[in-house]
Amino acid sequence: METLKLKTNIKCSGCIAAVTPFLDKLPEIQKWEVDTQNPDKILTIESQSGIDEQKLIESLEKAGYKAEKI
């Protein structure tokens, strides 16, 4: 299992709802969650296979959000 953590600007449940279709269509992602209580709004992604970090960041940008590896 591979885990990737990204700092994002996903702030609330409405933001999570906006990114859900973009993250759910990436087949390599098994599970994801955003810690909106953390000041850095940490997105944690779990995958059995490798995660294409650039593809993930581009998907979030299409949804209107930013992410950077921490």
mmCIF file of the N, C-alpha and C atoms, coordinates in Angstrom:
data_MODEL
# 
_entry.id   MODEL 
# 
loop_
_atom_site.group_PDB 
_atom_site.id 
_atom_site.type_symbol 
_atom_site.label_atom_id 
_atom_site.label_alt_id 
_atom_site.label_comp_id 
_atom_site.label_asym_id 
_atom_site.label_entity_id 
_atom_site.label_seq_id 
_atom_site.pdbx_PDB_ins_code 
_atom_site.Cartn_x 
_atom_site.Cartn_y 
_atom_site.Cartn_z 
_atom_site.occupancy 
_atom_site.B_iso_or_equiv 
_atom_site.pdbx_formal_charge 
_atom_site.auth_seq_id 
_atom_site.auth_comp_id 
_atom_site.auth_asym_id 
_atom_site.auth_atom_id 
_atom_site.pdbx_PDB_model_num 
ATOM 1   N N  . MET A 1 1  ? 0.842   -1.177 0.000   1.00 0.00 ? 1  MET A N  1 
ATOM 2   C CA . MET A 1 1  ? 0.000   0.000  0.000   1.00 0.00 ? 1  MET A CA 1 
ATOM 3   C C  . MET A 1 1  ? 0.887   1.240  0.000   1.00 0.00 ? 1  MET A C  1 
ATOM 4   N N  . GLU A 1 2  ? 0.569   2.169  -0.850  1.00 0.00 ? 2  GLU A N  1 
ATOM 5   C CA . GLU A 1 2  ? 1.298   3.431  -0.949  1.00 0.00 ? 2  GLU A CA 1 
ATOM 6   C C  . GLU A 1 2  ? 0.400   4.551  -0.445  1.00 0.00 ? 2  GLU A C  1 
ATOM 7   N N  . THR A 1 3  ? 0.970   5.460  0.345   1.00 0.00 ? 3  THR A N  1 
ATOM 8   C CA . THR A 1 3  ? 0.222   6.605  0.861   1.00 0.00 ? 3  THR A CA 1 
ATOM 9   C C  . THR A 1 3  ? 0.907   7.879  0.413   1.00 0.00 ? 3  THR A C  1 
ATOM 10  N N  . LEU A 1 4  ? 0.101   8.808  -0.063  1.00 0.00 ? 4  LEU A N  1 
ATOM 11  C CA . LEU A 1 4  ? 0.595   10.103 -0.515  1.00 0.00 ? 4  LEU A CA 1 
ATOM 12  C C  . LEU A 1 4  ? -0.163  11.182 0.238   1.00 0.00 ? 4  LEU A C  1 
ATOM 13  N N  . LYS A 1 5  ? 0.561   12.181 0.735   1.00 0.00 ? 5  LYS A N  1 
ATOM 14  C CA . LYS A 1 5  ? -0.071  13.294 1.443   1.00 0.00 ? 5  LYS A CA 1 
ATOM 15  C C  . LYS A 1 5  ? 0.246   14.583 0.705   1.00 0.00 ? 5  LYS A C  1 
ATOM 16  N N  . LEU A 1 6  ? -0.808  15.383 0.514   1.00 0.00 ? 6  LEU A N  1 
ATOM 17  C CA . LEU A 1 6  ? -0.671  16.657 -0.192  1.00 0.00 ? 6  LEU A CA 1 
ATOM 18  C C  . LEU A 1 6  ? -1.305  17.779 0.609   1.00 0.00 ? 6  LEU A C  1 
ATOM 19  N N  . LYS A 1 7  ? -0.671  18.926 0.570   1.00 0.00 ? 7  LYS A N  1 
ATOM 20  C CA . LYS A 1 7  ? -1.248  20.141 1.145   1.00 0.00 ? 7  LYS A CA 1 
ATOM 21  C C  . LYS A 1 7  ? -2.185  20.714 0.086   1.00 0.00 ? 7  LYS A C  1 
ATOM 22  N N  . THR A 1 8  ? -3.423  21.062 0.484   1.00 0.00 ? 8  THR A N  1 
ATOM 23  C CA . THR A 1 8  ? -4.416  21.536 -0.486  1.00 0.00 ? 8  THR A CA 1 
ATOM 24  C C  . THR A 1 8  ? -5.104  22.811 0.006   1.00 0.00 ? 8  THR A C  1 
ATOM 25  N N  . ASN A 1 9  ? -5.990  23.321 -0.831  1.00 0.00 ? 9  ASN A N  1 
ATOM 26  C CA . ASN A 1 9  ? -6.866  24.422 -0.428  1.00 0.00 ? 9  ASN A CA 1 
ATOM 27  C C  . ASN A 1 9  ? -8.323  23.955 -0.393  1.00 0.00 ? 9  ASN A C  1 
ATOM 28  N N  . ILE A 1 10 ? -8.533  22.677 -0.092  1.00 0.00 ? 10 ILE A N  1 
ATOM 29  C CA . ILE A 1 10 ? -9.864  22.086 0.054   1.00 0.00 ? 10 ILE A CA 1 
ATOM 30  C C  . ILE A 1 10 ? -10.300 22.364 1.496   1.00 0.00 ? 10 ILE A C  1 
ATOM 31  N N  . LYS A 1 11 ? -11.289 23.266 1.660   1.00 0.00 ? 11 LYS A N  1 
ATOM 32  C CA . LYS A 1 11 ? -11.592 23.787 2.991   1.00 0.00 ? 11 LYS A CA 1 
ATOM 33  C C  . LYS A 1 11 ? -12.820 23.204 3.681   1.00 0.00 ? 11 LYS A C  1 
ATOM 34  N N  . CYS A 1 12 ? -13.785 22.707 2.932   1.00 0.00 ? 12 CYS A N  1 
ATOM 35  C CA . CYS A 1 12 ? -15.067 22.369 3.564   1.00 0.00 ? 12 CYS A CA 1 
ATOM 36  C C  . CYS A 1 12 ? -15.728 21.188 2.853   1.00 0.00 ? 12 CYS A C  1 
ATOM 37  N N  . SER A 1 13 ? -16.894 20.805 3.341   1.00 0.00 ? 13 SER A N  1 
ATOM 38  C CA . SER A 1 13 ? -17.600 19.672 2.733   1.00 0.00 ? 13 SER A CA 1 
ATOM 39  C C  . SER A 1 13 ? -18.039 19.987 1.309   1.00 0.00 ? 13 SER A C  1 
ATOM 40  N N  . GLY A 1 14 ? -18.317 21.245 1.014   1.00 0.00 ? 14 GLY A N  1 
ATOM 41  C CA . GLY A 1 14 ? -18.662 21.631 -0.358  1.00 0.00 ? 14 GLY A CA 1 
ATOM 42  C C  . GLY A 1 14 ? -17.481 21.443 -1.293  1.00 0.00 ? 14 GLY A C  1 
ATOM 43  N N  . CYS A 1 15 ? -16.295 21.773 -0.808  1.00 0.00 ? 15 CYS A N  1 
ATOM 44  C CA . CYS A 1 15 ? -15.069 21.570 -1.591  1.00 0.00 ? 15 CYS A CA 1 
ATOM 45  C C  . CYS A 1 15 ? -14.828 20.078 -1.825  1.00 0.00 ? 15 CYS A C  1 
ATOM 46  N N  . ILE A 1 16 ? -15.050 19.286 -0.775  1.00 0.00 ? 16 ILE A N  1 
ATOM 47  C CA . ILE A 1 16 ? -14.870 17.840 -0.894  1.00 0.00 ? 16 ILE A CA 1 
ATOM 48  C C  . ILE A 1 16 ? -15.835 17.278 -1.931  1.00 0.00 ? 16 ILE A C  1 
ATOM 49  N N  . ALA A 1 17 ? -17.076 17.760 -1.908  1.00 0.00 ? 17 ALA A N  1 
ATOM 50  C CA . ALA A 1 17 ? -18.061 17.312 -2.898  1.00 0.00 ? 17 ALA A CA 1 
ATOM 51  C C  . ALA A 1 17 ? -17.625 17.680 -4.316  1.00 0.00 ? 17 ALA A C  1 
ATOM 52  N N  . ALA A 1 18 ? -16.970 18.825 -4.471  1.00 0.00 ? 18 ALA A N  1 
ATOM 53  C CA . ALA A 1 18 ? -16.519 19.262 -5.795  1.00 0.00 ? 18 ALA A CA 1 
ATOM 54  C C  . ALA A 1 18 ? -15.382 18.400 -6.335  1.00 0.00 ? 18 ALA A C  1 
ATOM 55  N N  . VAL A 1 19 ? -14.478 17.941 -5.468  1.00 0.00 ? 19 VAL A N  1 
ATOM 56  C CA . VAL A 1 19 ? -13.339 17.139 -5.941  1.00 0.00 ? 19 VAL A CA 1 
ATOM 57  C C  . VAL A 1 19 ? -13.650 15.647 -6.023  1.00 0.00 ? 19 VAL A C  1 
ATOM 58  N N  . THR A 1 20 ? -14.712 15.201 -5.361  1.00 0.00 ? 20 THR A N  1 
ATOM 59  C CA . THR A 1 20 ? -15.034 13.771 -5.322  1.00 0.00 ? 20 THR A CA 1 
ATOM 60  C C  . THR A 1 20 ? -15.103 13.126 -6.701  1.00 0.00 ? 20 THR A C  1 
ATOM 61  N N  . PRO A 1 21 ? -15.849 13.686 -7.677  1.00 0.00 ? 21 PRO A N  1 
ATOM 62  C CA . PRO A 1 21 ? -15.898 13.008 -8.979  1.00 0.00 ? 21 PRO A CA 1 
ATOM 63  C C  . PRO A 1 21 ? -14.534 12.931 -9.671  1.00 0.00 ? 21 PRO A C  1 
ATOM 64  N N  . PHE A 1 22 ? -13.685 13.916 -9.444  1.00 0.00 ? 22 PHE A N  1 
ATOM 65  C CA . PHE A 1 22 ? -12.359 13.934 -10.074 1.00 0.00 ? 22 PHE A CA 1 
ATOM 66  C C  . PHE A 1 22 ? -11.439 12.886 -9.450  1.00 0.00 ? 22 PHE A C  1 
ATOM 67  N N  . LEU A 1 23 ? -11.478 12.743 -8.132  1.00 0.00 ? 23 LEU A N  1 
ATOM 68  C CA . LEU A 1 23 ? -10.624 11.759 -7.466  1.00 0.00 ? 23 LEU A CA 1 
ATOM 69  C C  . LEU A 1 23 ? -11.164 10.340 -7.621  1.00 0.00 ? 23 LEU A C  1 
ATOM 70  N N  . ASP A 1 24 ? -12.482 10.205 -7.597  1.00 0.00 ? 24 ASP A N  1 
ATOM 71  C CA . ASP A 1 24 ? -13.071 8.868  -7.709  1.00 0.00 ? 24 ASP A CA 1 
ATOM 72  C C  . ASP A 1 24 ? -12.864 8.236  -9.084  1.00 0.00 ? 24 ASP A C  1 
ATOM 73  N N  . LYS A 1 25 ? -12.623 9.040  -10.113 1.00 0.00 ? 25 LYS A N  1 
ATOM 74  C CA . LYS A 1 25 ? -12.423 8.443  -11.437 1.00 0.00 ? 25 LYS A CA 1 
ATOM 75  C C  . LYS A 1 25 ? -10.975 8.030  -11.701 1.00 0.00 ? 25 LYS A C  1 
ATOM 76  N N  . LEU A 1 26 ? -10.079 8.293  -10.751 1.00 0.00 ? 26 LEU A N  1 
ATOM 77  C CA . LEU A 1 26 ? -8.693  7.832  -10.892 1.00 0.00 ? 26 LEU A CA 1 
ATOM 78  C C  . LEU A 1 26 ? -8.609  6.406  -10.346 1.00 0.00 ? 26 LEU A C  1 
ATOM 79  N N  . PRO A 1 27 ? -8.413  5.422  -11.231 1.00 0.00 ? 27 PRO A N  1 
ATOM 80  C CA . PRO A 1 27 ? -8.494  4.016  -10.821 1.00 0.00 ? 27 PRO A CA 1 
ATOM 81  C C  . PRO A 1 27 ? -7.441  3.581  -9.812  1.00 0.00 ? 27 PRO A C  1 
ATOM 82  N N  . GLU A 1 28 ? -6.305  4.258  -9.762  1.00 0.00 ? 28 GLU A N  1 
ATOM 83  C CA . GLU A 1 28 ? -5.253  3.838  -8.838  1.00 0.00 ? 28 GLU A CA 1 
ATOM 84  C C  . GLU A 1 28 ? -5.547  4.213  -7.387  1.00 0.00 ? 28 GLU A C  1 
ATOM 85  N N  . ILE A 1 29 ? -6.512  5.094  -7.164  1.00 0.00 ? 29 ILE A N  1 
ATOM 86  C CA . ILE A 1 29 ? -6.848  5.521  -5.804  1.00 0.00 ? 29 ILE A CA 1 
ATOM 87  C C  . ILE A 1 29 ? -7.841  4.544  -5.192  1.00 0.00 ? 29 ILE A C  1 
ATOM 88  N N  . GLN A 1 30 ? -7.461  3.984  -4.037  1.00 0.00 ? 30 GLN A N  1 
ATOM 89  C CA . GLN A 1 30 ? -8.355  3.083  -3.310  1.00 0.00 ? 30 GLN A CA 1 
ATOM 90  C C  . GLN A 1 30 ? -9.174  3.858  -2.289  1.00 0.00 ? 30 GLN A C  1 
ATOM 91  N N  . LYS A 1 31 ? -8.535  4.788  -1.606  1.00 0.00 ? 31 LYS A N  1 
ATOM 92  C CA . LYS A 1 31 ? -9.188  5.535  -0.536  1.00 0.00 ? 31 LYS A CA 1 
ATOM 93  C C  . LYS A 1 31 ? -8.549  6.916  -0.465  1.00 0.00 ? 31 LYS A C  1 
ATOM 94  N N  . TRP A 1 32 ? -9.370  7.919  -0.171  1.00 0.00 ? 32 TRP A N  1 
ATOM 95  C CA . TRP A 1 32 ? -8.829  9.255  0.024   1.00 0.00 ? 32 TRP A CA 1 
ATOM 96  C C  . TRP A 1 32 ? -9.663  9.997  1.055   1.00 0.00 ? 32 TRP A C  1 
ATOM 97  N N  . GLU A 1 33 ? -9.022  10.963 1.715   1.00 0.00 ? 33 GLU A N  1 
ATOM 98  C CA . GLU A 1 33 ? -9.726  11.798 2.674   1.00 0.00 ? 33 GLU A CA 1 
ATOM 99  C C  . GLU A 1 33 ? -8.976  13.106 2.845   1.00 0.00 ? 33 GLU A C  1 
ATOM 100 N N  . VAL A 1 34 ? -9.715  14.136 3.250   1.00 0.00 ? 34 VAL A N  1 
ATOM 101 C CA . VAL A 1 34 ? -9.128  15.449 3.484   1.00 0.00 ? 34 VAL A CA 1 
ATOM 102 C C  . VAL A 1 34 ? -9.346  15.812 4.946   1.00 0.00 ? 34 VAL A C  1 
ATOM 103 N N  . ASP A 1 35 ? -8.266  16.193 5.609   1.00 0.00 ? 35 ASP A N  1 
ATOM 104 C CA . ASP A 1 35 ? -8.362  16.655 6.992   1.00 0.00 ? 35 ASP A CA 1 
ATOM 105 C C  . ASP A 1 35 ? -8.586  18.165 6.962   1.00 0.00 ? 35 ASP A C  1 
ATOM 106 N N  . THR A 1 36 ? -9.852  18.576 6.972   1.00 0.00 ? 36 THR A N  1 
ATOM 107 C CA . THR A 1 36 ? -10.175 20.001 6.894   1.00 0.00 ? 36 THR A CA 1 
ATOM 108 C C  . THR A 1 36 ? -9.907  20.717 8.210   1.00 0.00 ? 36 THR A C  1 
ATOM 109 N N  . GLN A 1 37 ? -9.660  19.981 9.278   1.00 0.00 ? 37 GLN A N  1 
ATOM 110 C CA . GLN A 1 37 ? -9.329  20.594 10.569  1.00 0.00 ? 37 GLN A CA 1 
ATOM 111 C C  . GLN A 1 37 ? -7.861  21.015 10.628  1.00 0.00 ? 37 GLN A C  1 
ATOM 112 N N  . ASN A 1 38 ? -7.027  20.381 9.828   1.00 0.00 ? 38 ASN A N  1 
ATOM 113 C CA . ASN A 1 38 ? -5.601  20.719 9.763   1.00 0.00 ? 38 ASN A CA 1 
ATOM 114 C C  . ASN A 1 38 ? -5.446  22.036 9.002   1.00 0.00 ? 38 ASN A C  1 
ATOM 115 N N  . PRO A 1 39 ? -4.624  22.952 9.496   1.00 0.00 ? 39 PRO A N  1 
ATOM 116 C CA . PRO A 1 39 ? -4.443  24.237 8.794   1.00 0.00 ? 39 PRO A CA 1 
ATOM 117 C C  . PRO A 1 39 ? -3.945  24.075 7.348   1.00 0.00 ? 39 PRO A C  1 
ATOM 118 N N  . ASP A 1 40 ? -3.239  22.979 7.058   1.00 0.00 ? 40 ASP A N  1 
ATOM 119 C CA . ASP A 1 40 ? -2.726  22.733 5.707   1.00 0.00 ? 40 ASP A CA 1 
ATOM 120 C C  . ASP A 1 40 ? -3.701  21.945 4.843   1.00 0.00 ? 40 ASP A C  1 
ATOM 121 N N  . LYS A 1 41 ? -4.882  21.589 5.385   1.00 0.00 ? 41 LYS A N  1 
ATOM 122 C CA . LYS A 1 41 ? -5.933  20.871 4.630   1.00 0.00 ? 41 LYS A CA 1 
ATOM 123 C C  . LYS A 1 41 ? -5.343  19.653 3.919   1.00 0.00 ? 41 LYS A C  1 
ATOM 124 N N  . ILE A 1 42 ? -4.816  18.729 4.687   1.00 0.00 ? 42 ILE A N  1 
ATOM 125 C CA . ILE A 1 42 ? -4.060  17.589 4.158   1.00 0.00 ? 42 ILE A CA 1 
ATOM 126 C C  . ILE A 1 42 ? -4.973  16.565 3.473   1.00 0.00 ? 42 ILE A C  1 
ATOM 127 N N  . LEU A 1 43 ? -4.663  16.291 2.222   1.00 0.00 ? 43 LEU A N  1 
ATOM 128 C CA . LEU A 1 43 ? -5.322  15.247 1.440   1.00 0.00 ? 43 LEU A CA 1 
ATOM 129 C C  . LEU A 1 43 ? -4.444  13.998 1.534   1.00 0.00 ? 43 LEU A C  1 
ATOM 130 N N  . THR A 1 44 ? -5.013  12.909 2.050   1.00 0.00 ? 44 THR A N  1 
ATOM 131 C CA . THR A 1 44 ? -4.294  11.643 2.161   1.00 0.00 ? 44 THR A CA 1 
ATOM 132 C C  . THR A 1 44 ? -4.901  10.667 1.167   1.00 0.00 ? 44 THR A C  1 
ATOM 133 N N  . ILE A 1 45 ? -4.045  10.083 0.348   1.00 0.00 ? 45 ILE A N  1 
ATOM 134 C CA . ILE A 1 45 ? -4.488  9.155  -0.691  1.00 0.00 ? 45 ILE A CA 1 
ATOM 135 C C  . ILE A 1 45 ? -3.788  7.820  -0.485  1.00 0.00 ? 45 ILE A C  1 
ATOM 136 N N  . GLU A 1 46 ? -4.568  6.742  -0.546  1.00 0.00 ? 46 GLU A N  1 
ATOM 137 C CA . GLU A 1 46 ? -4.014  5.394  -0.442  1.00 0.00 ? 46 GLU A CA 1 
ATOM 138 C C  . GLU A 1 46 ? -4.239  4.653  -1.745  1.00 0.00 ? 46 GLU A C  1 
ATOM 139 N N  . SER A 1 47 ? -3.226  3.883  -2.134  1.00 0.00 ? 47 SER A N  1 
ATOM 140 C CA . SER A 1 47 ? -3.275  3.153  -3.390  1.00 0.00 ? 47 SER A CA 1 
ATOM 141 C C  . SER A 1 47 ? -2.507  1.857  -3.260  1.00 0.00 ? 47 SER A C  1 
ATOM 142 N N  . GLN A 1 48 ? -2.977  0.809  -3.956  1.00 0.00 ? 48 GLN A N  1 
ATOM 143 C CA . GLN A 1 48 ? -2.244  -0.455 -4.008  1.00 0.00 ? 48 GLN A CA 1 
ATOM 144 C C  . GLN A 1 48 ? -1.078  -0.335 -4.979  1.00 0.00 ? 48 GLN A C  1 
ATOM 145 N N  . SER A 1 49 ? -1.313  0.338  -6.094  1.00 0.00 ? 49 SER A N  1 
ATOM 146 C CA . SER A 1 49 ? -0.264  0.535  -7.087  1.00 0.00 ? 49 SER A CA 1 
ATOM 147 C C  . SER A 1 49 ? 0.288   1.948  -6.936  1.00 0.00 ? 49 SER A C  1 
ATOM 148 N N  . GLY A 1 50 ? 1.274   2.294  -7.709  1.00 0.00 ? 50 GLY A N  1 
ATOM 149 C CA . GLY A 1 50 ? 1.860   3.620  -7.648  1.00 0.00 ? 50 GLY A CA 1 
ATOM 150 C C  . GLY A 1 50 ? 0.870   4.710  -8.032  1.00 0.00 ? 50 GLY A C  1 
ATOM 151 N N  . ILE A 1 51 ? 1.028   5.854  -7.423  1.00 0.00 ? 51 ILE A N  1 
ATOM 152 C CA . ILE A 1 51 ? 0.172   7.000  -7.714  1.00 0.00 ? 51 ILE A CA 1 
ATOM 153 C C  . ILE A 1 51 ? 0.950   7.961  -8.599  1.00 0.00 ? 51 ILE A C  1 
ATOM 154 N N  . ASP A 1 52 ? 0.361   8.358  -9.705  1.00 0.00 ? 52 ASP A N  1 
ATOM 155 C CA . ASP A 1 52 ? 0.966   9.360  -10.574 1.00 0.00 ? 52 ASP A CA 1 
ATOM 156 C C  . ASP A 1 52 ? 0.643   10.724 -9.964  1.00 0.00 ? 52 ASP A C  1 
ATOM 157 N N  . GLU A 1 53 ? 1.615   11.251 -9.236  1.00 0.00 ? 53 GLU A N  1 
ATOM 158 C CA . GLU A 1 53 ? 1.405   12.493 -8.490  1.00 0.00 ? 53 GLU A CA 1 
ATOM 159 C C  . GLU A 1 53 ? 1.000   13.649 -9.400  1.00 0.00 ? 53 GLU A C  1 
ATOM 160 N N  . GLN A 1 54 ? 1.626   13.779 -10.552 1.00 0.00 ? 54 GLN A N  1 
ATOM 161 C CA . GLN A 1 54 ? 1.304   14.879 -11.470 1.00 0.00 ? 54 GLN A CA 1 
ATOM 162 C C  . GLN A 1 54 ? -0.124  14.751 -11.998 1.00 0.00 ? 54 GLN A C  1 
ATOM 163 N N  . LYS A 1 55 ? -0.536  13.544 -12.321 1.00 0.00 ? 55 LYS A N  1 
ATOM 164 C CA . LYS A 1 55 ? -1.906  13.305 -12.799 1.00 0.00 ? 55 LYS A CA 1 
ATOM 165 C C  . LYS A 1 55 ? -2.917  13.671 -11.710 1.00 0.00 ? 55 LYS A C  1 
ATOM 166 N N  . LEU A 1 56 ? -2.590  13.336 -10.482 1.00 0.00 ? 56 LEU A N  1 
ATOM 167 C CA . LEU A 1 56 ? -3.449  13.657 -9.344  1.00 0.00 ? 56 LEU A CA 1 
ATOM 168 C C  . LEU A 1 56 ? -3.581  15.169 -9.166  1.00 0.00 ? 56 LEU A C  1 
ATOM 169 N N  . ILE A 1 57 ? -2.469  15.878 -9.197  1.00 0.00 ? 57 ILE A N  1 
ATOM 170 C CA . ILE A 1 57 ? -2.482  17.337 -9.049  1.00 0.00 ? 57 ILE A CA 1 
ATOM 171 C C  . ILE A 1 57 ? -3.260  17.977 -10.195 1.00 0.00 ? 57 ILE A C  1 
ATOM 172 N N  . GLU A 1 58 ? -3.091  17.472 -11.411 1.00 0.00 ? 58 GLU A N  1 
ATOM 173 C CA . GLU A 1 58 ? -3.837  18.004 -12.564 1.00 0.00 ? 58 GLU A CA 1 
ATOM 174 C C  . GLU A 1 58 ? -5.341  17.773 -12.400 1.00 0.00 ? 58 GLU A C  1 
ATOM 175 N N  . SER A 1 59 ? -5.736  16.622 -11.862 1.00 0.00 ? 59 SER A N  1 
ATOM 176 C CA . SER A 1 59 ? -7.164  16.351 -11.629 1.00 0.00 ? 59 SER A CA 1 
ATOM 177 C C  . SER A 1 59 ? -7.739  17.339 -10.623 1.00 0.00 ? 59 SER A C  1 
ATOM 178 N N  . LEU A 1 60 ? -6.989  17.622 -9.572  1.00 0.00 ? 60 LEU A N  1 
ATOM 179 C CA . LEU A 1 60 ? -7.450  18.594 -8.579  1.00 0.00 ? 60 LEU A CA 1 
ATOM 180 C C  . LEU A 1 60 ? -7.539  20.000 -9.181  1.00 0.00 ? 60 LEU A C  1 
ATOM 181 N N  . GLU A 1 61 ? -6.588  20.348 -10.049 1.00 0.00 ? 61 GLU A N  1 
ATOM 182 C CA . GLU A 1 61 ? -6.625  21.657 -10.713 1.00 0.00 ? 61 GLU A CA 1 
ATOM 183 C C  . GLU A 1 61 ? -7.838  21.785 -11.620 1.00 0.00 ? 61 GLU A C  1 
ATOM 184 N N  . LYS A 1 62 ? -8.222  20.687 -12.282 1.00 0.00 ? 62 LYS A N  1 
ATOM 185 C CA . LYS A 1 62 ? -9.426  20.706 -13.129 1.00 0.00 ? 62 LYS A CA 1 
ATOM 186 C C  . LYS A 1 62 ? -10.667 20.978 -12.278 1.00 0.00 ? 62 LYS A C  1 
ATOM 187 N N  . ALA A 1 63 ? -10.638 20.517 -11.032 1.00 0.00 ? 63 ALA A N  1 
ATOM 188 C CA . ALA A 1 63 ? -11.763 20.746 -10.112 1.00 0.00 ? 63 ALA A CA 1 
ATOM 189 C C  . ALA A 1 63 ? -11.705 22.143 -9.506  1.00 0.00 ? 63 ALA A C  1 
ATOM 190 N N  . GLY A 1 64 ? -10.593 22.861 -9.735  1.00 0.00 ? 64 GLY A N  1 
ATOM 191 C CA . GLY A 1 64 ? -10.464 24.227 -9.226  1.00 0.00 ? 64 GLY A CA 1 
ATOM 192 C C  . GLY A 1 64 ? -9.683  24.332 -7.915  1.00 0.00 ? 64 GLY A C  1 
ATOM 193 N N  . TYR A 1 65 ? -8.908  23.316 -7.593  1.00 0.00 ? 65 TYR A N  1 
ATOM 194 C CA . TYR A 1 65 ? -8.150  23.311 -6.340  1.00 0.00 ? 65 TYR A CA 1 
ATOM 195 C C  . TYR A 1 65 ? -6.672  23.111 -6.594  1.00 0.00 ? 65 TYR A C  1 
ATOM 196 N N  . LYS A 1 66 ? -5.877  23.503 -5.606  1.00 0.00 ? 66 LYS A N  1 
ATOM 197 C CA . LYS A 1 66 ? -4.424  23.371 -5.707  1.00 0.00 ? 66 LYS A CA 1 
ATOM 198 C C  . LYS A 1 66 ? -3.940  22.327 -4.712  1.00 0.00 ? 66 LYS A C  1 
ATOM 199 N N  . ALA A 1 67 ? -2.833  21.689 -5.046  1.00 0.00 ? 67 ALA A N  1 
ATOM 200 C CA . ALA A 1 67 ? -2.223  20.709 -4.158  1.00 0.00 ? 67 ALA A CA 1 
ATOM 201 C C  . ALA A 1 67 ? -0.718  20.713 -4.367  1.00 0.00 ? 67 ALA A C  1 
ATOM 202 N N  . GLU A 1 68 ? -0.004  20.460 -3.290  1.00 0.00 ? 68 GLU A N  1 
ATOM 203 C CA . GLU A 1 68 ? 1.453   20.316 -3.386  1.00 0.00 ? 68 GLU A CA 1 
ATOM 204 C C  . GLU A 1 68 ? 1.896   19.257 -2.398  1.00 0.00 ? 68 GLU A C  1 
ATOM 205 N N  . LYS A 1 69 ? 2.916   18.521 -2.772  1.00 0.00 ? 69 LYS A N  1 
ATOM 206 C CA . LYS A 1 69 ? 3.417   17.447 -1.923  1.00 0.00 ? 69 LYS A CA 1 
ATOM 207 C C  . LYS A 1 69 ? 4.067   18.047 -0.677  1.00 0.00 ? 69 LYS A C  1 
ATOM 208 N N  . ILE A 1 70 ? 3.869   17.362 0.434   1.00 0.00 ? 70 ILE A N  1 
ATOM 209 C CA . ILE A 1 70 ? 4.499   17.826 1.682   1.00 0.00 ? 70 ILE A CA 1 
ATOM 210 C C  . ILE A 1 70 ? 5.559   16.862 2.139   1.00 0.00 ? 70 ILE A C  1 
# 
